[in-house]
C-alpha cells in the first residue's frame, strides 16, 4: 500500500491508498454503505516514508498501518489542502491511478476533517 496525493483544480484535495490488486483494494468496502456519514482522518504516526492513520465516523473506525508515502509530496499536499477532502482506494492500471469500483460504486469517501495527532 502506498499513499497518493492530488490537488485537482476546482475540486477538493484528494488522498488515496494505492493497492497492489483488486482483492486487497476491497479492504473496508463496508464503508461505502454509509454515504451520508461524516468521516474524518486522524494521523496517528508519520515518518519520512510512511503513515499510520484512522478513518472513522462516530460508529466506525478503520486503521491503515504504515502505509508508504512520499514525504515531500505529502508536505506539499498538506500545505494546500483544506479540511474537506476526498479519500479513495486506488489501483494502478498501466501506471495510471484509477479509483476502485465495488458493486458499481466508486470507492470514494468524503472526509470532513483531517487531523494530525
C-alpha positions as CSV (number, residue, x, y, z in Angstrom):
1,X,0.0,0.0,0.0
2,X,1.1,3.5,-0.8
3,X,-0.4,6.9,-0.4
4,X,-1.4,9.0,-3.4
5,X,-1.9,12.8,-3.1
6,X,-3.5,15.1,-5.6
7,X,-4.7,18.7,-5.6
8,X,-7.2,18.7,-8.5
9,X,-8.1,22.1,-9.8
10,X,-11.7,23.1,-8.8
11,X,-12.2,20.0,-6.6
12,X,-11.4,19.1,-3.0
13,X,-7.9,17.8,-2.2
14,X,-7.6,14.1,-2.8
15,X,-5.8,11.4,-0.8
16,X,-5.9,7.7,-1.8
17,X,-4.3,4.4,-0.9
18,X,-2.8,2.5,-3.9
19,X,-3.3,-1.2,-3.6
20,X,-1.4,-3.9,-5.4
21,X,-4.5,-5.8,-6.6
22,X,-8.3,-5.5,-6.6
23,X,-8.8,-8.1,-3.9
24,X,-6.7,-6.1,-1.4
25,X,-8.4,-2.9,-2.6
26,X,-11.7,-4.2,-1.3
27,X,-10.4,-3.7,2.3
28,X,-13.1,-1.8,4.3
29,X,-15.6,-1.9,1.5
30,X,-18.4,-1.8,4.1
31,X,-17.6,1.9,4.5
32,X,-19.4,2.5,1.2
33,X,-22.6,1.6,3.0
34,X,-22.5,4.9,4.9
35,X,-22.7,7.5,2.1
36,X,-24.0,10.3,4.5
37,X,-21.6,9.6,7.4
38,X,-19.2,12.3,8.5
39,X,-15.8,10.7,8.1
40,X,-12.5,12.0,9.5
41,X,-8.9,11.0,9.2
42,X,-6.7,11.1,12.2
43,X,-3.0,10.7,11.6
44,X,-1.5,8.6,14.4
45,X,2.1,8.4,13.3
46,X,4.1,9.6,10.3
47,X,7.7,9.3,9.3
48,X,9.7,10.2,6.2
49,X,8.4,7.2,4.4
50,X,5.1,6.0,6.0
51,X,1.9,7.0,7.8
52,X,-0.5,5.2,10.1
53,X,-4.0,6.8,10.3
54,X,-7.5,6.1,11.3
55,X,-10.5,6.6,9.1
56,X,-13.5,7.0,11.3
57,X,-17.1,8.1,11.9
58,X,-19.0,8.2,15.2
59,X,-19.8,4.5,14.6
60,X,-16.9,3.0,12.7
61,X,-13.1,3.1,12.9
62,X,-10.7,1.6,10.3
63,X,-7.0,1.7,10.7
64,X,-4.4,1.9,7.9
65,X,-1.0,1.0,9.3
66,X,2.4,2.0,8.0
67,X,1.2,3.0,4.5
68,X,4.2,4.0,2.4
69,X,4.4,7.6,1.2
70,X,6.5,10.2,-0.5
71,X,7.0,12.7,2.4
72,X,7.7,15.7,0.2
73,X,4.5,15.1,-1.8
74,X,2.6,14.8,1.5
75,X,4.0,18.1,2.8
76,X,3.2,19.9,-0.5
77,X,-0.4,18.4,-0.4
78,X,-0.9,19.4,3.2
79,X,0.2,22.9,2.6
80,X,-2.6,23.4,0.1
81,X,-5.3,21.0,1.4
82,X,-8.3,22.1,3.3
83,X,-10.4,20.3,6.0
84,X,-12.8,18.7,3.5
85,X,-11.3,16.3,1.0
86,X,-11.9,13.0,-0.8
87,X,-10.4,9.7,0.2
88,X,-10.3,6.7,-2.2
89,X,-8.9,3.2,-2.8
90,X,-6.9,3.1,-6.0
91,X,-5.3,0.6,-8.4
92,X,-2.5,1.5,-10.8
93,X,-3.6,0.4,-14.3
94,X,-0.9,1.0,-17.0
95,X,0.8,3.2,-14.4
96,X,-2.2,5.4,-14.1
97,X,-4.2,5.8,-10.8
98,X,-7.8,4.5,-11.1
99,X,-10.3,4.6,-8.3
100,X,-11.6,1.2,-7.4
101,X,-15.2,0.3,-8.1
102,X,-17.1,-2.1,-5.8
103,X,-20.5,-3.2,-6.9
104,X,-20.5,-0.3,-9.4
105,X,-19.7,2.3,-6.7
106,X,-16.5,4.2,-6.8
107,X,-14.6,3.8,-3.5
108,X,-14.5,7.5,-2.7
109,X,-15.4,8.8,0.7
110,X,-15.8,12.4,1.6
111,X,-13.7,13.5,4.6
112,X,-14.9,16.2,6.8
113,X,-11.7,16.7,8.8
114,X,-8.1,15.7,8.6
115,X,-6.3,15.8,12.0
116,X,-2.6,15.3,12.7
117,X,-2.4,13.7,16.1
